[in-house]
Amino acid sequence: MSHTVHPYAHRLGIIRDWKSRWFGVNAQYRDFLKGDILIREYLEKKLRGMFIGDIEMERSAKALRIIIKTSRPGVIIGRSGEGATKLRADIEKKLLKIGVKHQQELKIDIEEIKIPESSSAIVAQMVAEGLEKRMPFRRVLKQMVEKSMANREVKGIKILLSGRLGGADMSRKEELKKGRIPLQTLRADIDFKRYEAHMPYGNIGIKVWIYKGEIFNK
């Protein structure tokens, strides 16, 4: 029997790099790991609806750098950088609250995702937004698949929904696929994301796979 593996973890060290990049020793490693997980959870919750594609972290001896990739950088940065300053203060407050030792300077970099429809995280959030607005799920799926496939760099997409679709009493799964999704090919650039749409009658799970061609060594 084959095992289902996470498309990102499956390619780590081959065509993917880690989302947290630092080196820690003994107790330091524990604090850094705890801090990274809780900051990521906090930011995903706080910035919900702002179309966050990815959150990466880098630590050096003096600084902790958080890289937020989004298709709406202006919304996060705010007028004359007020939003980014407030976000930095909120993160520092959160680190203090959870008791993670933090002697480093905190830097926040906000990067723009030029083509949002080619990011699985943003596509999943768009699907969730459509479902939360009570749009018919089949129409949401069809629109998102067509919108993504309209981009030249997207070679294939698959979206899977599971839960009480259309408010039905019994939960079920519904998927829509277009193009190729070669999950076993290690050099295939597959972007994957899990997300949830919060509905009055329960959550609907969303999974998105986006295939962008193969990556070869230069």
N, C-alpha and C positions, 0 to 999 in steps of 0.2 A: 504494500500500500504506500502511495506517495504521501508526503507530508506537505501541508500548505505552509510556505515560508513568506515572510514579509519581503516584498520586492525591493525595499531599500536596504534592509539588513543583509539580504542575500548577495548584494553587490558591493558591500563594504570592502574597501581595500582593493577592489578591482576597477570599478569606474566611479565609485562614490567615496566621499570623505566623511569623517565623523562630524556631527552637528555641534559637538562641544569639543574644542581643541585646547587642551592644556595638560600640564603634568603636575601631579600631586603626590605627596609622600604621607603614608600612614593616616593620621587623623585629618590632615589637610585634604586628602583625597575624599574622605567621608563628607567633610563640610562642603567641598566644591560640588560633589555629586548631588547632595541634598539641595544645595542652593540652586543648581542648574534646573533640577526637576521642578522645584516649587516656583521658581521665577517663570519657567516656561508655562506651567499650568495657570499661574496668575495672569500672565500677559494674554494667553489665549482666551481666558474668561473676560478680562477687562476690555480687550480690543475686538471683541466679537462684533461682527457686522462691518468691520473696517477692511475686510478682504486681505488678511495676513497670509502670505504665501509660505513663509518659513521664519523660524527664529533660531539663529546660530549664536554661539558664545565662544569667545576667545579670552584666555587669561594669560597675562604675563606677570612678572614679579611685581609690577607696580599698578597694573590696570586690569579691570574686567570690562570687556567690550561686548555689548549686545548688538547683534546685527538683525534688524527687523526688515524683512522683505515684504513689500506690500504694493498693491496697485493703486492705493489712495494715500500717497505720502503726505499730501497737503492736509488731510484730515487729522493725521497724527501729530504733525509738526505744529500745526495751528498758526495763528497770526503772529508774525515776528518771533517764532520759535517758542511760544508760551506752552504749547501742548507737550513738546519734547522735555522742557524743563520740569513741568509738573509730573510727567511720567518718570523721570529720573528720581525725583523726590519720593514718589510713591513706591518705587522699587527699593530704594534705600530703607524706607519705613518698613516695608514687608520683610526685608532681610533681618532687620533689627528685631521685628516681632517674632520671627521663627527661630531666632537665636543662632543664626549662622554667622561665624566670625568673618568680618569683612573689613580688611585693612586697605583694600585696593581702591583706586580711583575708578569711578563708574562712568563709562562712555557709552552713549547710545548712537548707533549709526542707522539711519533709515534709508533703505535702498528701494528704488522703484522697479516694479516688474512691468516691463514694457508691453508684453502680450499676456494679459490676465487669463485668457481662455486656454493657454498652454500650461497653466499651473493647476495640478490636481486639487490642491488645497482651496484655491479660489473657486474652481468649478464646483467643488463640493459645497462651499458656502453659498454660491449662487443657487444651487439646487435646493438647499435648506431654506433659503430666503423665499423662493418660489412656493415651496410646500407650506411654509408658515403663513404665507399670504392667502392660503386656501386655493391655490391654483390646481387644476387637475394634474395628477402626478405624471401621467403619460405625456401630456403636452410639455411639462417641465423637462422631462427626460429628452424628448425629441428636439426641443429648442436648444438645449445645452450641447447635445451631441453634434447637431448641425453647426452651431456657433464655433465649437472647438475644431471641427474638421475643416472649417473654412480657412484656418491658418495653415500656411505652407509647411511649418515645422512639425505639425501633428500628423503622425502616420496612422494612428489608431486610438480609439477611446472605448472604454467600457464603464458603464455606471450601473451599480446594483443598489436597489432600495429594499429594505426589509423592515417589516412592522405592520401596523394597522393601516394599510394603504386605503385612502379614500374614506377613512373612518369606519372600515369594516370591523366586525366583531372578532374575526379570526385573522391572525397575522399571516403574511405570506411574503414571498420574494418576487421582485420584478426587475429584470435587467434589460439594458439596451446596449448593443455593441456595434461599432462600425470600424472598419479597417482591421489591421493586425495588432495582436497583443502577444508577442512571443515571451512568455514568462520564464521559460527555461534557459533562454539565451543570456549568458552573463554579460555580454557587451551591449545588450539592448538597453537603451536609456528609457527606463519605465519609471514614471512619477506616480506614486500611490498615496492616497490619503483616506483616512476614516473620519467621518463627521456625524453629527446628530442634529436632526431637526426637532425642536421642542414643540410638540402639538398638545392641544388641551386633553386629548385622550391617551397620551403617552408619546414616547420618542420614536422617531423613525431613523433607522441606521442608514447611512449613506457610505458607499465605497466607490472610489473613482480610480481607474487606471488610465494613464495617458502614455502612449508610446511615441517617442520622438526620433526614431531611427537608431542606428548603431554607432557606438563610440569606438574609434580605433586609435592606437597609439600614434602620436605624431611621428 
